[in-house]
Amino acid sequence: MPTRMPTIDVDAAWAAFERRDHRWDGRVIGAVKTTGIYCKPSCPARRPKREHVEFFPDGEAARTAGYRACLRCKPDEVGRDRGAVARAVKLIEEAEEAPRLDELAAAVGYAPHHFQRLFTREMGVSPAAYARGVRAGRAQSNLHKDKSVTEAIYDSGYSAPSRFYADARDRMGMTPSAWRDGGRGETIRYAMLDTPLGRMLVAATSKGICRLTFDEDVEALKRRFPNADVVPADTAMASLISGVLQAIETPAAAPDLPIDVAGTAFQEAVWRELRKIPAGETRSYADIAAAIGDPKATRAVGTANGSNPVAILVPCHRVIRSDGTLGGYAGGLERKRKLLAAEGAGWKEQGSLDL
């Protein structure tokens, strides 16, 4: 039985080629009929006329049709590069102690300096930052188990407690003991805001906003951090509150507010990518998955969106389905419509939208 070729949205593919979108590399191949050459979307070569281009799911399909690979953009190396990054990710996640860059690069057959750039481009973070995320994720899990803090630190792959305390401050805004013990010893200030979208809870540590949600109250915040000192906002928090309201009411002029959140390495990669989406634009779940180097993780991206603890500031509302419909939103679809409309972004209740 012949193999069915995957369906390609040719309009979306052409748009990716026009903007030289590296996030589409590995997802589609463009072949030029007049030259007999196929390229990846980010190829720097001059763009041919649209009518001279046809699209294929991969280089093998293009070669079968009689095309040859572009010597400038080397489209067939995309799969090799992403395979190397995937192997490195597995090595990092399975290692008891984070491997050094030269060890990772040698294991996947690349020069260290080249692999550093490649990994960072594909994952959005350096190998060292990814390893820190993995260790911190393990530590968060271990700190909730019946282990001492020291046991949790060493079991998570840290060579010394001082390394984890430094990472924990950078990532969680709390010491390990406080995280394990429901925020004990920490002060979290909160306010309930009346916004055009309804009531919102905003809460912040000394480092930044740690919670910004709809339909949640101070009791929910206290359940999340049962041993923290949860107190009403003071004058020092006024600028954060003002910034949140500005982000909702005039998103194009929103200030860059500090946030204090932590998640798994995958969640944080998704959240970083969300913060890159400008007001007035949208991305599909598939676009985000491709941007973080895991094109098959569309569903996982949706889950990470739903786990976003800081609505608006990490703009998960700007992610919609590939067919242009809204998809889900923790704050409700009506709020998502209002947010996108206020930003001047487009979507469709039915049909498709080329992103």
C-alpha positions in Angstrom: 0.0 0.0 0.0 1.6 3.4 -1.0 2.6 5.8 1.8 0.3 8.8 2.1 2.2 12.1 1.9 1.5 14.5 4.8 -0.9 17.3 4.0 0.9 20.7 3.8 -0.7 24.1 4.3 1.0 25.6 1.3 -0.1 29.2 2.1 1.4 28.9 5.6 4.5 27.3 4.2 5.0 30.0 1.7 4.5 32.7 4.4 7.2 30.9 6.4 9.6 31.0 3.4 8.9 34.7 2.8 9.8 35.6 6.4 12.7 33.1 6.4 11.3 31.5 9.6 13.8 29.1 11.1 11.0 27.7 13.3 9.7 26.0 10.2 13.0 24.4 9.3 12.5 20.6 9.4 8.8 20.9 9.0 8.6 21.6 5.3 10.8 21.8 2.2 10.4 24.3 -0.6 11.6 23.2 -4.1 12.2 25.7 -7.0 11.0 24.3 -10.3 13.2 26.6 -12.4 16.4 25.6 -10.7 15.7 22.0 -9.5 16.9 22.9 -6.0 15.1 22.5 -2.6 15.7 24.6 0.4 14.7 25.0 4.1 12.4 28.0 5.0 15.3 30.0 6.6 17.5 29.8 3.5 19.1 33.2 2.9 19.0 32.9 -0.9 16.8 35.3 -2.9 13.2 34.2 -3.0 11.7 32.9 -6.3 8.3 33.7 -7.6 5.5 31.9 -5.7 4.3 30.0 -8.9 7.8 28.5 -9.3 7.8 26.8 -5.8 6.2 23.5 -4.7 6.4 22.1 -1.2 7.4 18.7 0.3 7.4 17.3 3.8 11.1 16.5 3.8 14.2 16.3 1.6 13.6 12.6 0.7 10.3 13.5 -0.9 11.9 16.4 -2.8 14.7 14.2 -4.0 12.2 11.5 -5.2 10.6 14.3 -7.3 13.9 15.0 -8.9 15.2 18.0 -6.9 18.7 18.4 -5.3 19.6 20.0 -2.0 20.7 23.6 -1.8 24.4 23.9 -1.1 23.9 27.2 0.7 21.3 26.3 3.4 22.0 22.5 3.5 18.4 21.6 4.3 19.2 17.9 4.9 21.3 18.8 8.0 18.3 20.2 9.9 17.2 16.7 10.8 20.8 15.8 11.9 21.1 18.9 14.0 17.8 18.4 15.8 18.6 14.8 16.3 21.8 15.8 18.0 20.0 18.2 20.2 17.4 15.6 21.1 20.2 13.2 22.1 21.9 15.8 24.2 18.7 16.6 26.0 18.3 13.0 26.8 21.9 12.8 28.1 21.3 15.9 30.3 18.0 14.5 31.7 19.4 11.1 32.4 22.8 12.2 33.9 23.2 12.3 37.7 25.5 15.3 37.3 25.2 17.8 34.5 27.7 16.9 31.7 30.1 19.5 30.5 29.7 21.2 27.1 32.7 19.4 25.6 31.4 16.1 26.8 27.9 16.7 25.3 29.4 18.0 22.0 31.7 15.0 21.7 28.8 12.6 22.4 26.8 13.9 19.5 29.7 14.5 17.1 29.9 18.3 17.1 32.6 20.9 18.0 31.7 22.5 21.4 31.4 26.1 20.2 29.2 25.1 17.3 27.0 22.8 19.4 26.5 25.6 22.0 25.0 27.8 19.3 23.0 25.0 17.8 21.5 23.9 21.1 20.7 27.4 22.2 19.0 28.1 18.8 16.9 25.0 19.0 16.0 25.0 22.7 16.0 28.7 23.5 18.5 28.2 26.3 22.1 27.1 26.6 23.0 23.5 27.5 24.1 24.7 31.0 20.8 26.6 31.5 18.8 23.6 30.4 20.8 21.4 32.8 20.0 23.9 35.6 16.4 23.7 34.8 16.4 19.9 34.9 18.2 19.9 38.3 15.9 22.5 39.7 12.9 20.5 38.5 14.1 17.4 40.3 14.8 19.5 43.4 11.3 20.9 43.4 10.0 17.3 43.3 12.4 16.0 45.9 11.7 18.9 48.3 8.0 17.8 48.4 9.0 14.3 49.4 10.0 13.1 52.8 13.6 14.0 52.4 15.9 16.5 54.1 16.8 19.5 52.1 20.4 18.3 51.8 19.3 14.9 50.6 17.0 16.5 48.0 19.8 18.7 46.8 22.3 15.9 46.2 19.7 13.5 44.8 18.9 16.2 42.2 22.4 16.2 40.8 23.9 19.2 42.6 27.6 18.9 43.5 27.1 21.1 46.6 24.3 22.8 48.4 25.6 26.3 47.5 25.0 25.6 43.8 21.4 24.8 44.4 20.8 27.7 46.8 22.1 30.0 44.0 19.9 28.4 41.4 16.9 28.4 43.7 17.2 32.1 44.3 17.5 32.7 40.5 14.6 30.5 39.6 12.1 30.3 42.5 12.7 33.4 44.5 12.6 31.2 47.7 15.1 29.1 49.6 14.7 25.3 49.2 13.4 24.9 52.7 10.8 27.6 52.1 9.7 26.0 48.8 9.4 22.6 50.4 7.5 24.0 53.4 4.9 26.0 51.6 6.7 29.2 51.5 7.7 29.4 55.2 9.7 32.5 55.9 8.7 34.2 52.7 6.5 37.3 52.3 4.0 37.3 49.4 2.0 40.5 48.9 -1.3 40.5 47.0 -4.0 42.7 45.7 -7.4 42.1 44.1 -7.8 44.2 41.0 -10.9 45.3 39.2 -10.0 45.2 35.5 -11.9 45.4 32.2 -11.7 41.6 32.1 -13.1 41.1 35.6 -11.5 40.5 39.0 -7.8 39.4 39.1 -5.5 38.3 41.8 -2.0 39.7 41.6 0.7 38.5 44.0 4.4 39.2 44.2 7.5 38.3 46.1 10.4 40.6 46.5 11.7 39.5 43.1 8.6 40.0 41.0 5.0 38.9 40.2 4.5 35.3 41.1 0.8 35.0 40.4 -1.6 36.8 38.1 -4.9 35.0 37.6 -8.6 35.3 36.9 -11.2 33.8 39.2 -8.8 33.2 42.1 -8.8 34.8 45.5 -6.4 35.2 48.4 -7.6 31.9 50.0 -6.4 30.1 46.9 -3.1 31.9 47.1 -2.7 30.8 50.8 -3.5 27.2 49.8 -0.7 27.4 47.3 1.8 28.8 49.9 0.2 27.8 53.2 3.2 28.7 55.3 4.2 32.0 53.6 3.4 35.4 55.2 0.6 36.4 52.7 -0.2 40.0 53.3 -2.0 42.8 51.5 -0.1 44.9 49.0 1.7 48.0 50.3 2.9 51.1 48.5 6.0 49.4 47.3 3.8 47.2 45.1 1.9 50.1 43.5 4.1 50.3 40.4 3.6 46.5 39.8 -0.2 47.0 40.1 -0.1 50.0 37.8 2.0 48.0 35.3 -0.5 45.1 35.3 -3.4 47.4 34.6 -1.5 49.1 31.8 -0.6 45.7 30.3 -4.4 44.9 30.1 -5.6 48.3 29.0 -2.8 49.4 26.6 -0.9 46.2 25.7 1.2 47.8 23.0 2.7 50.1 25.6 2.9 47.6 28.4 6.0 47.9 30.7 8.4 45.0 31.1 7.4 43.9 34.6 9.6 41.5 36.6 8.1 38.0 37.2 9.1 35.3 39.7 7.9 32.0 38.4 9.3 28.5 38.0 8.3 25.4 36.1 9.8 22.4 34.4 12.5 23.0 31.8 9.9 22.4 29.1 7.3 24.8 30.7 9.9 27.5 31.0 11.0 27.1 27.4 7.4 27.5 26.3 6.8 30.5 28.6 10.0 32.2 27.3 8.7 31.8 23.7 5.3 33.2 24.6 7.0 36.3 25.9 8.5 36.9 22.5 5.1 37.2 20.8 4.4 40.9 20.2 1.0 42.4 21.0 -1.2 42.2 18.0 0.3 39.0 16.7 -0.6 35.3 17.3 1.2 32.0 17.0 -0.2 28.5 16.8 0.6 25.8 19.3 2.5 24.1 16.5 4.6 27.3 16.0 5.5 27.3 19.6 6.4 23.6 19.6 8.7 24.2 16.5 10.2 27.3 18.1 11.4 25.4 21.2 12.8 22.6 19.0 10.1 19.9 19.6 7.7 20.1 16.7 5.7 17.1 17.8 5.0 18.5 21.3 1.9 20.5 20.3 -0.3 19.0 23.0 2.4 19.5 25.6 2.7 23.1 24.6 -1.1 23.5 25.2 -0.6 21.9 28.7 2.3 24.3 29.5 0.0 27.2 28.4 -2.6 26.1 30.8 0.0 25.9 33.6 1.1 29.5 33.1 0.9 31.2 36.5 1.2 34.7 35.2 -1.6 35.6 32.8 -1.2 38.6 30.4 2.5 39.1 31.3 3.3 35.6 29.9 0.8 36.1 27.0 -0.6 32.6 26.5 -3.8 34.2 25.1 -1.8 34.9 21.9 -1.6 31.2 21.1 -4.4 29.8 18.9 -5.0 26.7 16.9 -3.4 26.2 13.5 -6.8 26.5 11.9 -7.2 30.0 13.4 -9.8 29.1 16.0 -9.1 30.2 19.6 -8.3 26.9 21.3 -8.5 27.0 25.1 -7.8 29.6 27.7 -7.7 29.2 31.5 -9.5 32.6 31.9 -12.3 31.6 29.5 -12.7 32.1 25.8 -14.6 35.4 26.1 -11.6 36.9 27.9 -9.3 35.6 25.3 -11.4 37.2 22.6 -11.4 40.5 24.4 -7.6 40.4 24.9 -6.9 39.6 21.3 -9.4 42.2 20.1 -7.8 44.9 22.3 -4.4 44.1 20.8 -5.7 44.1 17.2 -5.0 40.5 16.6 -7.0 38.3 14.3 -8.6 34.9 14.8 -11.6 33.0 13.4 -14.5 31.3 15.1 -14.4 28.8 12.2 -12.2 28.1 9.3 -8.4 28.7 9.0 -6.0 31.6 9.6 -2.6 31.7 8.1 -0.2 32.7 10.9 
